[in-house]
Amino acid sequence: LVQIHFHEPSEHTINGVRYPIEIHLVHQSDQKDYTVIGIMGIEGGESHFMEDMESYLPLEVDTEKIIDRSFDIRTVLPDKKDYYTYSGSLTTPPCTENVQWIILKNPLELSLEEVLALRSNMT
């Protein structure tokens, strides 16, 4: 896992639905191949994952922060882990090709406050 970032609204749609938030977990192998897991966020209950992520916010525009502690990816994944997959490219320049995308079919619940906090940090 080399990067976690968010899109508001989601870049992907599932059955024509565009979700308020999409989380991208970007992985890169030793051979420099990418796999990105896309997780949709829907308004609902509070998320343990977002509680952890909010401790790193806000960020200045075009900056990154290193997460220097262990991270349990299970806190992000919905209970049902059905997914769609396709080969594509990264969605931001340089739009590297041959990226394996895994888009989870089931969204992660985030509270309205968490969605609004993310939105305010993306503008």
VENPE-V393901 format. One record per pair of residues at least 12 apart in sequence whose ideal C-beta (glycine too) atoms are under 10 Angstrom apart, sorted by the first residue. I is the first residue (numbers start at 1). GAP is how many residues later the second one is. D is the distance in Angstrom with one decimal. If there is no record, write none. Layout:
i->(I,I)
gap->(GAP,GAP)
d->(D,D)
This chain:
i->(1,1,1,1,1,1,1,1,1,2,2,2,2,2,2,3,3,3,3,3,3,3,3,4,4,4,4,4,4,4,4,4,4,4,4,5,5,5,5,5,5,5,5,5,5,6,6,6,6,6,6,6,6,6,6,6,6,6,7,7,7,7,7,7,7,7,7,7,7,8,8,8,8,8,8,8,8,8,8,8,8,9,9,9,9,9,10,10,10,10,10,10,10,10,10,11,11,11,11,11,12,12,12,12,12,12,12,12,13,13,14,14,14,14,14,14,14,14,15,17,17,17,18,19,19,19,19,19,19,19,19,19,19,20,20,20,20,20,20,20,20,20,20,20,21,21,21,21,21,21,21,21,21,21,21,21,21,21,22,22,22,22,22,22,22,22,23,23,23,23,23,23,23,23,23,23,23,23,23,23,23,24,24,24,24,24,24,24,24,25,25,25,25,25,25,25,25,26,26,27,27,27,28,28,32,32,33,33,33,33,34,34,34,34,34,34,34,34,34,35,35,35,35,35,36,36,36,36,36,36,36,36,36,37,37,37,37,37,37,37,37,37,38,38,38,38,38,38,38,39,39,39,39,39,39,39,39,39,39,40,40,40,40,40,40,40,40,41,41,41,41,41,41,41,41,42,42,42,42,42,42,42,43,43,43,43,43,43,43,43,43,44,44,44,44,44,44,44,44,45,45,45,45,46,46,46,46,46,46,47,47,47,47,47,47,47,47,48,48,48,48,49,49,49,49,49,49,49,49,49,49,50,50,50,50,50,50,50,50,50,50,50,51,51,51,52,52,52,52,52,52,53,53,53,53,53,53,53,53,54,54,54,54,54,55,55,56,57,57,57,57,58,58,58,58,59,59,61,61,61,75,76,76,77,77,77,78,78,78,78,78,78,79,79,80,80,80,81,81,81,81,82,82,82,83,83,83,83,83,83,84,84,84,84,84,85,85,85,85,86,86,86,86,86,87,87,87,88,88,89)
gap->(24,25,26,27,34,36,66,70,72,23,24,25,26,27,32,21,22,23,24,25,33,61,64,19,20,21,22,33,45,49,52,63,67,69,72,17,18,19,20,21,31,59,86,87,117,15,16,17,18,33,35,44,47,109,112,113,115,116,12,14,15,16,17,31,34,84,85,111,115,12,13,14,33,107,108,110,111,112,113,114,115,12,13,31,32,110,12,13,28,29,30,31,32,93,97,13,27,80,81,92,12,26,28,72,74,79,89,91,27,90,24,26,70,89,90,91,92,93,90,23,25,90,22,19,20,21,22,23,24,88,89,91,96,20,21,22,23,87,90,92,95,96,98,99,18,19,20,21,22,29,86,87,89,93,94,97,98,101,16,17,18,19,69,81,85,86,14,15,16,17,18,24,26,27,30,53,81,84,85,87,95,12,13,14,15,66,67,68,77,12,13,14,46,48,51,52,77,64,73,72,73,75,68,71,64,66,63,65,66,67,54,55,56,62,63,64,65,66,67,50,64,65,66,67,52,53,54,55,63,64,65,66,67,36,39,40,46,63,64,65,66,67,45,46,53,63,64,65,66,37,38,39,44,63,64,65,67,68,69,38,63,64,65,66,67,68,70,35,66,67,68,69,73,74,77,36,64,65,66,67,68,73,64,66,67,68,69,70,71,72,73,63,64,65,66,67,68,70,71,64,65,66,69,63,64,65,66,67,68,28,29,61,62,63,64,67,68,24,26,27,28,22,23,24,25,26,27,28,59,61,65,25,26,58,59,60,61,63,64,65,67,68,24,60,63,15,17,19,20,23,24,14,18,22,23,61,64,65,68,59,60,63,64,67,12,14,65,60,61,63,64,59,62,63,64,62,63,60,61,62,33,28,32,27,29,31,26,27,28,29,30,31,27,29,24,25,26,21,23,24,25,22,23,24,18,19,20,21,22,23,17,18,19,20,21,15,16,17,18,13,14,15,16,17,12,13,14,12,13,12)
d->(6.0,7.3,5.6,8.7,9.9,9.1,9.1,7.3,7.2,9.2,5.5,6.6,4.8,10.0,8.7,7.6,7.9,4.1,8.7,8.5,9.1,7.9,9.9,6.9,7.1,5.8,7.4,9.9,9.4,7.3,9.3,7.7,8.4,9.7,8.4,9.4,7.8,5.3,8.9,7.3,9.9,9.2,9.9,8.7,9.4,5.9,6.9,5.7,7.3,9.9,8.1,9.9,8.6,9.9,5.5,9.1,8.3,6.6,9.4,7.2,4.5,8.2,7.0,8.8,9.7,7.9,9.7,9.7,8.1,6.5,5.4,7.8,8.8,7.8,9.9,6.2,5.2,9.9,9.4,5.3,8.6,7.3,7.5,9.8,9.7,9.4,3.6,9.2,7.9,9.5,5.6,7.7,9.8,9.6,9.1,8.3,7.6,5.7,10.0,9.7,9.9,5.7,7.4,8.5,10.0,9.4,8.3,5.5,9.2,9.8,9.7,6.7,7.7,7.3,9.1,6.4,9.2,8.4,9.2,8.3,9.1,9.2,9.1,9.9,9.4,4.0,5.9,5.8,9.3,6.0,9.5,9.9,9.8,8.6,6.1,6.9,6.4,9.4,7.9,9.2,5.3,9.6,8.8,8.1,8.8,7.3,3.4,8.1,9.0,9.4,8.8,8.5,6.4,8.4,5.8,5.9,8.1,9.3,5.7,7.0,5.7,6.8,9.9,8.9,9.3,10.0,8.2,7.2,4.4,7.9,6.3,9.9,8.2,9.4,8.9,6.6,9.4,9.8,7.0,9.2,9.2,5.4,7.3,5.8,8.0,9.3,8.1,9.7,9.5,4.3,8.1,7.2,9.9,7.2,7.0,9.4,9.0,8.0,8.9,9.9,9.0,9.5,9.8,9.8,8.9,10.0,9.8,7.1,8.2,7.5,9.9,9.0,6.7,6.4,9.4,7.6,4.4,7.0,9.1,9.4,7.2,4.5,7.7,6.7,8.7,9.9,7.4,8.5,6.0,7.5,5.5,7.2,8.9,8.7,8.4,8.4,8.2,9.7,8.2,4.8,7.9,6.9,8.9,8.9,9.7,6.5,7.0,4.4,6.8,6.0,7.2,7.4,9.7,9.4,8.2,5.1,8.8,7.3,5.3,9.0,8.0,7.1,8.6,8.0,4.0,7.1,9.9,9.9,6.0,5.3,7.7,4.6,8.1,6.7,8.1,9.8,9.2,4.0,7.3,6.0,7.1,8.9,9.5,7.5,6.5,7.2,5.3,9.8,8.8,5.9,9.8,8.3,8.7,3.3,6.8,7.2,8.8,9.8,9.8,4.9,8.2,6.4,9.7,8.0,7.5,4.5,9.8,7.9,6.7,7.8,8.3,6.2,6.2,5.0,7.1,6.1,9.9,8.9,9.8,4.9,9.1,9.0,8.7,9.0,9.3,4.4,4.8,9.1,7.1,8.6,9.2,9.2,9.3,8.7,9.7,5.7,7.7,9.1,4.3,8.9,7.8,7.7,9.1,9.9,8.3,8.5,9.0,7.5,8.9,7.2,9.6,8.7,9.6,9.8,9.3,8.8,9.3,8.3,9.9,9.6,7.3,6.1,8.5,9.0,9.4,10.0,9.7,6.8,8.0,8.9,5.0,8.8,7.7,4.9,9.9,6.4,9.5,9.9,9.8,9.5,9.2,9.3,6.4,7.1,9.1,7.6,6.3,8.6,4.1,6.6,5.5,8.2,7.4,10.0,8.4,7.3,4.6,9.6,6.6,8.6,7.7,7.3,4.4,6.6,9.3,5.1,6.0,5.1,6.0,8.9,8.0,7.7,4.6,8.2,6.6,6.8,6.3,5.2,7.3,9.3,8.1,5.3,8.9,7.9,7.1,6.0,7.3,8.3,5.3,9.1)
